[in-house]
Amino acid sequence: MGALHAGHGTVIRSASLMGPVLVSVFVNPLQFGPNEDLDQYPRSLESDLVLAERWGAAALWAPSIEQIYPHGLESHPPRLQVPLALQEHLCGAMRPGHFDGVVAVVARLLDLVRPRQLWLGEKDWQQLVILRWLVAHLALPVTVQGVATVREADGLALSSRNQYLSADQRRMAAALPRALSAALGAGFDPVSFIRRTLCDAGFDVEYVQRVDPCTLQPCGHGKAISLLAAAVCCGSTRLIDHAFLMTRQPLVAIDGPAGAGKSTVTRAFAERLGLVYLDTGAMYRSVTWLVQQRGVDPSDGVAIEPLLNALDVQLQSLPGGVQQVLVNGEDVSTAIRSPDVTASVSAVAAHRCVRQALTVQQKAMGSKGGLVAEGRDIGTAVFPDADLKVFLTATVAERARRRALDLEQRGFVVPERAELEAQISERDRLDSTREEAPLMQADDAIELVTDGMDIDAVIEALVRLFRERVAEEAWPTPQR
C-alpha cells in the first residue's frame, strides 16, 4: 500500500532475481473498517518511485480507485468471502471484513496484471495464508512466494505505520518483539507470558494467540511448530508481530509407491532446504541385500531376525547430493539398486522384525527433526507427527517408464514395458495388503501426482507445501 521501506525493498530485490518485477501501490479502501486510518495512511508516491527503481523494480503501477473499481466502491463489494476458519482468529477477529477487502483487491490486481509469481512479506502471516488460499481457490497460474520479515536492529518489524510513532513510543515498540522472543523459552504457557509482558510494558493488547501456521486455528504445546502472534496499540498506532515456536526442527514425511521418484526428488528437496535426507528405502534395500548375501529365504522372517542383531546401516551424504550406503562397513550403494534386490525388498520389508528394527533407528534419527524422510509408511508409522506429509505417486505406466530409464542408466537389462508394469502393479498389491505397515496414504497427507512433471517442478511443489507450514523466518532457505 505504498510508503515503501526496506522491508519492501527486500521483497523487490528477492523477486528481481527471478525476472522483471512490477510493484503495485494502491491504498485499498475496502480493507479499512470504520474509524481506521484510511485518510491518514501514509502516502509517498514520489519517494516510492525512487526506492522501487533503486531496489530493482522494472515498473511501478499506482492505479486510481476508478481504475480498480470503475463502477464505484458501492458497486464492487468483495465478491469472495474468505473462509471463516482463516479469519476467525488473529487480526480477522479484530477487523471484520478486512480480509474480504484484501482478497477483493488482490484478485482484481492479479486479473489485470496476470503475473507468474506473487511476492509478499511474511510480516502479516495471516494475510499471506489467506492470499495463498485465494490463488488456490481461483486456480490461478500464480505461485506465491513469501519473504522473511525484515527488522530493525532492536527487533521491531518494519512497517509503514512505524512512522506514526513518537520517539518515546518507538523505544516502547521494541518491547513487542522482545516479548515474543522471550516467550520461545517460556514453557507451556507462552501466551500468558507474552500478554503479561506486553501489559507491563504499557501496551493496549488486542490479542495474543498461538495458532497452527497453516490452518490458523488455535493449538497447544502438542504442535511442534506453532505461530505466536500479537497485536497491540502503542499510543494510537496499531502494531502486529509474530514469532515461530519450534519444539523441534521441521520434519517432512514423503510416502508413495515404488517407482514414483521419491528418492530423487526427496534428496534434491532436502538439499534445497538444508534438511537431512533420510532414505528409508535404502535401509530396507540394505537388509534385503544382506539377506541375499547370506543365502536366507526372503520370506523366512525367523531366519532373517538373527541378521538384524549385528546390522549396521549407515547413510552418508557425499558432494553433489550423492548418498553412500554402507552395510557393516561395505559400500552397497549400487548393489542395493539391482533388479534382484528390487524383486525381494517387499517380502523382506513385510517382516515385523525388520520393520521394528529399522523403525527404531529411523525414529532416533528424526527425534530432533531437521530432516526429510521418504518410504512407504513414514507419515503413518515412523513420523506421524511430521509437519508436512506428502503422498508422492504416479500412474503405473509412468512409473514403468521411469524404472526402465533407471535400469538402462545403471547398466542393467531392461525388461519389456508390460513386464515392468506387471511387476510394479504386483508390488503395489503386496505393499498395500501386507499385515505389517501396509502402504497407505496418511489421512493428513497431501497427494501429489507427478505424471507430466519434471523433477524441478516436483521439487518446487514440495517447497511451496513446506513454506505454507514453515516460514522463511523460522527456517531460512540456505544460500546457494
C-alpha positions in Angstrom: 0.0 0.0 0.0 2.9 2.3 -0.6 5.1 4.2 2.0 7.8 1.8 0.9 10.6 0.9 3.4 13.5 -1.6 3.5 11.2 -4.5 4.1 9.5 -3.9 0.8 13.0 -3.5 -0.7 14.0 -7.0 0.4 10.8 -8.4 -1.3 11.5 -6.5 -4.5 15.2 -7.5 -4.6 14.3 -11.1 -3.9 11.7 -11.2 -6.7 14.0 -9.4 -9.2 16.3 -12.4 -9.1 13.5 -14.4 -10.8 12.6 -11.8 -13.6 11.1 -8.4 -14.2 9.2 -7.1 -11.2 6.1 -4.9 -11.2 5.4 -3.1 -7.9 1.8 -2.1 -7.3 1.0 0.8 -5.0 -2.7 1.1 -4.0 -4.3 2.1 -0.7 -7.4 -0.1 -0.9 -10.4 1.5 0.8 -12.2 -1.9 1.0 -9.9 -3.3 3.6 -10.2 -0.4 6.0 -13.0 -0.5 8.6 -14.9 2.3 10.4 -12.6 4.6 12.4 -9.5 3.1 10.9 -6.7 5.2 9.4 -7.7 5.3 5.7 -7.4 9.1 5.4 -4.2 9.2 7.5 -2.5 6.2 6.0 1.0 7.4 4.8 1.2 8.1 1.0 4.6 8.9 -0.6 4.4 8.0 -4.2 7.3 10.2 -5.4 9.8 8.6 -3.0 8.2 5.1 -3.6 9.1 5.5 -7.3 12.7 6.3 -6.5 13.0 3.5 -4.0 11.3 0.9 -6.2 13.7 1.6 -9.0 16.7 1.6 -6.7 15.7 -1.9 -5.4 15.4 -3.3 -8.9 11.7 -3.0 -9.9 11.1 -2.8 -13.7 8.0 -0.7 -13.2 5.7 0.8 -10.5 1.9 0.8 -11.1 -0.2 3.2 -9.0 -3.7 2.9 -10.2 -6.5 5.1 -9.2 -9.6 4.0 -7.3 -11.6 4.5 -10.5 -9.2 2.1 -12.4 -9.6 -0.6 -9.8 -13.3 0.0 -9.1 -14.6 1.6 -12.3 -18.2 1.4 -11.1 -17.6 2.8 -7.7 -16.9 1.2 -4.3 -20.5 0.5 -3.6 -20.8 -1.5 -6.8 -17.7 -3.5 -6.0 -18.3 -5.2 -2.7 -16.0 -8.1 -2.0 -17.1 -11.0 -4.3 -15.0 -13.6 -2.5 -15.5 -14.5 1.1 -12.5 -15.7 3.0 -13.3 -19.0 4.8 -14.3 -18.4 8.4 -11.6 -20.7 9.7 -8.9 -18.4 8.2 -10.2 -15.2 9.6 -12.0 -16.0 12.9 -8.7 -15.6 14.9 -5.8 -13.1 15.0 -6.5 -9.8 13.0 -9.5 -11.3 11.3 -11.4 -11.4 14.6 -10.5 -7.8 15.4 -11.1 -6.3 11.9 -14.3 -7.7 10.5 -14.4 -7.6 6.7 -10.7 -6.6 6.4 -9.5 -9.7 4.7 -12.6 -9.9 2.4 -11.4 -6.5 1.2 -7.8 -7.7 0.8 -8.8 -10.7 -1.4 -11.1 -8.4 -3.4 -8.4 -6.1 -4.4 -5.7 -8.7 -4.9 -8.0 -10.8 -7.1 -8.6 -7.6 -9.2 -4.9 -6.8 -9.4 -3.9 -10.4 -10.4 -6.6 -10.4 -13.0 -5.3 -7.1 -14.5 -1.6 -7.9 -14.3 -1.5 -11.7 -14.9 1.9 -12.2 -13.2 3.7 -15.6 -12.9 4.6 -15.0 -9.3 3.2 -13.0 -6.3 5.8 -12.0 -3.8 4.7 -11.0 -0.3 6.3 -10.4 3.0 5.8 -12.8 5.9 5.2 -9.9 8.4 1.4 -10.3 8.1 1.4 -14.1 8.2 -2.4 -14.3 8.3 -2.7 -12.2 5.1 -0.1 -14.4 3.4 -2.0 -17.6 4.3 -5.3 -16.1 3.0 -3.7 -15.0 -0.3 -2.3 -18.5 -0.8 -5.9 -19.7 -0.3 -7.1 -17.1 -2.8 -4.7 -18.3 -5.5 -5.6 -21.9 -4.9 -9.3 -21.2 -4.7 -9.3 -19.4 -8.1 -6.9 -22.0 -9.5 -4.7 -19.1 -10.8 -1.5 -19.9 -12.6 0.5 -17.9 -10.0 3.0 -19.1 -7.4 3.1 -17.3 -4.1 6.5 -16.5 -2.6 7.0 -15.4 1.0 9.9 -13.3 2.2 11.1 -13.3 5.8 10.1 -10.3 8.0 12.7 -7.5 7.9 13.5 -6.0 11.3 15.3 -3.0 12.8 18.4 -3.6 14.9 16.3 -3.7 18.1 13.9 -6.3 16.5 11.0 -4.2 15.6 9.4 -5.4 12.4 9.5 -2.7 9.6 6.1 -1.2 8.9 4.7 1.8 7.1 2.8 2.6 10.3 6.1 2.9 12.4 6.4 6.5 11.2 3.4 7.4 13.3 5.4 6.6 16.5 6.9 9.3 18.6 10.4 8.9 19.9 9.2 7.5 23.2 6.7 5.2 21.5 9.3 4.0 19.1 11.5 2.9 22.1 8.5 1.3 23.7 7.6 -0.6 20.5 10.7 -2.6 20.7 9.2 -4.4 23.7 6.8 -6.2 21.3 9.4 -8.4 19.5 11.4 -8.8 22.8 8.3 -10.3 24.5 7.7 -12.7 21.6 11.3 -13.8 21.5 11.4 -14.3 25.3 8.3 -16.4 25.1 10.0 -19.0 23.0 11.6 -20.3 26.2 8.6 -19.7 28.4 7.4 -23.3 28.7 3.9 -24.5 28.1 2.0 -21.2 28.5 3.8 -18.6 26.3 0.5 -16.8 25.5 0.0 -15.7 29.2 3.7 -14.8 29.4 3.5 -12.6 26.3 0.3 -10.9 27.4 1.6 -10.2 30.8 4.8 -8.8 29.5 3.1 -6.6 27.0 0.7 -5.2 29.5 3.5 -4.5 31.9 5.3 -2.6 29.1 2.3 -0.3 28.8 0.7 -1.6 25.6 -3.1 -1.8 25.0 -3.2 -5.5 24.0 -5.7 -6.5 21.3 -4.8 -10.2 21.2 -2.1 -12.7 21.9 -2.7 -16.1 20.3 -0.9 -19.4 19.5 -2.1 -21.0 16.3 -1.3 -23.6 13.7 0.7 -21.7 11.0 -1.2 -23.5 8.2 -4.8 -23.6 9.4 -4.6 -20.5 11.7 -6.6 -22.5 14.3 -5.6 -22.4 18.0 -3.1 -25.1 19.1 -1.2 -26.1 22.1 2.2 -27.5 23.1 1.5 -30.7 21.2 2.1 -28.8 17.9 5.8 -28.9 17.1 5.8 -25.7 15.1 3.3 -23.0 16.0 2.8 -19.3 15.4 2.8 -16.9 18.4 1.1 -13.7 17.2 0.2 -10.5 18.9 -1.4 -7.2 18.1 -1.1 -4.1 20.3 -1.7 -0.4 20.3 1.3 1.8 21.0 -0.4 5.1 21.5 -2.8 5.3 18.6 -0.7 3.1 16.3 -1.6 -0.5 15.8 1.4 -2.9 15.6 1.4 -6.6 14.8 4.2 -9.1 15.1 4.8 -12.8 15.5 7.4 -15.5 16.3 7.5 -19.2 15.4 7.8 -21.5 18.4 9.5 -24.8 17.4 9.9 -27.6 19.9 12.0 -29.4 17.3 13.2 -28.6 13.8 11.0 -29.2 10.8 10.2 -32.8 9.9 8.9 -33.9 6.5 7.5 -37.3 5.5 7.2 -38.3 1.9 5.5 -41.6 1.2 4.3 -43.3 -2.0 4.5 -46.4 -4.1 7.6 -47.8 -5.8 8.9 -46.0 -8.8 7.2 -42.7 -8.0 10.6 -40.9 -7.9 10.6 -40.3 -4.2 14.3 -40.8 -3.7 15.4 -38.4 -6.5 13.1 -35.5 -5.5 13.5 -36.0 -1.8 17.3 -35.9 -2.0 17.1 -32.6 -4.0 14.4 -31.2 -1.8 16.4 -31.8 1.3 19.4 -30.2 -0.1 17.4 -27.2 -1.3 16.0 -26.5 2.2 19.0 -27.6 4.3 17.3 -30.7 5.7 19.0 -34.0 6.3 17.8 -36.7 3.8 16.8 -40.0 5.3 16.4 -42.6 2.6 14.5 -45.3 4.4 14.0 -47.3 1.2 17.8 -47.7 1.0 17.7 -49.1 4.6 15.2 -51.8 3.6 17.2 -52.5 0.4 20.3 -52.9 2.5 18.7 -55.6 4.7 17.4 -57.3 1.5 20.9 -57.3 0.0 22.3 -58.8 3.3 19.6 -61.5 3.3 20.5 -62.4 -0.3 24.3 -62.4 0.5 23.7 -64.8 3.4 21.6 -67.1 1.3 18.5 -66.6 3.5 15.0 -67.0 2.1 13.4 -63.5 1.9 10.1 -65.0 3.1 11.6 -66.5 6.2 11.3 -63.9 9.0 12.6 -66.3 11.6 15.8 -66.8 9.7 16.2 -63.1 8.9 15.8 -61.9 12.5 19.3 -63.0 13.7 20.9 -60.9 10.9 19.4 -57.8 12.4 21.2 -58.1 15.8 24.6 -57.0 14.4 23.2 -55.0 11.5 25.0 -51.6 11.0 23.4 -49.5 8.2 24.9 -46.1 7.7 23.7 -43.4 5.2 26.3 -40.7 4.3 25.8 -37.7 2.1 28.6 -37.1 -0.4 29.3 -34.0 -2.5 26.9 -33.4 -5.3 23.9 -34.8 -3.4 25.1 -38.4 -3.8 24.2 -40.8 -0.9 26.5 -43.6 0.1 25.0 -46.7 1.8 27.2 -48.9 4.0 26.2 -52.2 5.4 28.5 -53.4 8.1 31.2 -51.2 6.6 30.7 -52.3 3.0 29.7 -49.9 0.3 26.5 -51.3 -1.2 25.2 -48.0 -2.8 25.0 -49.6 -6.3 24.3 -53.2 -5.3 21.1 -52.4 -3.5 19.6 -50.9 -6.7 19.8 -54.2 -8.6 16.7 -55.9 -10.0 17.3 -58.9 -7.7 17.1 -56.7 -4.6 14.1 -54.8 -6.0 12.3 -58.0 -6.6 12.7 -59.2 -3.0 12.6 -55.9 -0.9 8.8 -56.0 -0.4 8.9 -59.5 1.0 11.8 -58.6 3.4 10.3 -55.3 4.4 7.0 -57.0 5.3 8.5 -58.9 8.3 7.7 -57.3 11.6 11.2 -57.9 13.0 12.7 -55.9 10.0 10.3 -53.0 10.3 10.7 -52.8 14.0 14.5 -52.8 13.9 14.7 -50.1 11.2 11.8 -48.0 12.6 13.6 -47.7 15.9 16.7 -46.4 14.1 14.6 -44.0 11.9 12.7 -42.6 14.9 16.0 -41.9 16.7 17.4 -40.1 13.6 14.3 -37.9 13.4 13.8 -37.1 17.1 15.3 -33.7 16.7 13.7 -33.0 13.4 15.6 -31.2 10.7 15.2 -34.0 8.2 13.0 -35.3 5.3 12.4 -39.0 5.1 10.8 -41.0 2.3 9.4 -44.5 2.2 6.2 -46.4 2.4 5.0 -45.7 6.0 6.9 -42.6 7.1 3.8 -40.5 7.6 1.7 -43.2 9.2 4.1 -45.3 11.3 7.5 -43.7 11.6 6.8 -39.9 11.9 3.1 -39.5 12.4 3.8 -36.0 13.8 5.6 -34.8 10.7 4.9 -31.1 9.9 4.4 -31.9 6.2 3.2 -35.3 4.9 3.1 -35.9 1.1 2.0 -39.0 -0.7 4.0 -38.8 -3.9 2.7 -41.0 -6.7 2.3 -41.5 -10.4 0.5 -43.9 -12.7 1.8 -47.4 -13.2 2.6 -46.6 -16.8 4.7 -43.6 -15.8 6.5 -45.5 -13.1 7.4 -48.3 -15.5 8.8 -45.7 -17.9 11.0 -44.2 -15.2 12.1 -47.7 -14.0 13.2 -48.7 -17.5 15.2 -45.5 -17.8 16.8 -46.0 -14.4 17.8 -49.6 -15.2 19.2 -48.6 -18.6 21.3 -45.8 -17.0 22.6 -48.2 -14.3 23.6 -50.8 -17.0 21.1 -53.5 -16.1 18.9 -55.5 -18.5 15.6 -53.7 -19.2 12.6 -56.0 -19.3 9.6 -55.4 -21.6 7.4 -52.5 -20.6 4.4 -54.8 -20.0 6.6 -56.9 -17.7 7.7 -53.9 -15.7 4.1 -52.6 -15.4 3.1 -56.1 -14.1 5.9 -56.1 -11.6 5.0 -52.6 -10.3 1.3 -53.5 -10.0 2.1 -56.6 -8.1 4.4 -54.7 -5.8 1.7 -52.2 -5.1 -0.6 -55.0 -4.3 1.8 -56.6 -1.9 2.8 -53.3 -0.3 -0.8 -52.3 0.2 -2.1 -55.6 1.6 0.7 -56.8 3.9 -0.1 -57.1 7.5 2.8 -55.1 8.8 2.8 -51.4 7.9 0.9 -51.6 4.6 1.4 -48.8 2.0 -1.3 -46.3 2.6 -1.8 -42.6 2.5 -1.9 -40.8 5.9 -5.2 -39.0 6.5 -3.5 -35.7 6.7 -1.1 -36.3 3.8 -1.3 -34.3 0.5 -1.4 -36.4 -2.6 1.0 -35.2 -5.3 0.6 -37.0 -8.7 3.7 -36.4 -10.7 2.7 -37.5 -14.2 3.8 -34.9 -16.6 6.0 -33.1 -14.1 9.8 -32.9 -14.3 12.0 -33.2 -11.3 12.3 -29.4 -10.9 8.5 -29.0 -10.9 8.0 -31.6 -8.3 10.7 -30.0 -6.1 9.0 -26.6 -6.5 5.7 -28.1 -5.5 7.2 -29.6 -2.3 8.9 -26.3 -1.4 5.6 -24.5 -1.7 3.9 -27.0 0.5 6.7 -26.7 3.0 6.6 -22.9 3.1 2.8 -23.0 3.8 3.8 -24.6 7.2 7.3 -23.3 7.9 8.2 -19.7 7.3 11.4 -18.4 5.9 12.0 -16.5 9.1 11.7 -19.8 11.1 13.8 -22.0 8.7 15.7 -19.9 6.2 16.5 -21.3 2.8 20.3 -21.9 2.6 22.1 -19.6 0.3 23.2 -21.4 -2.9 
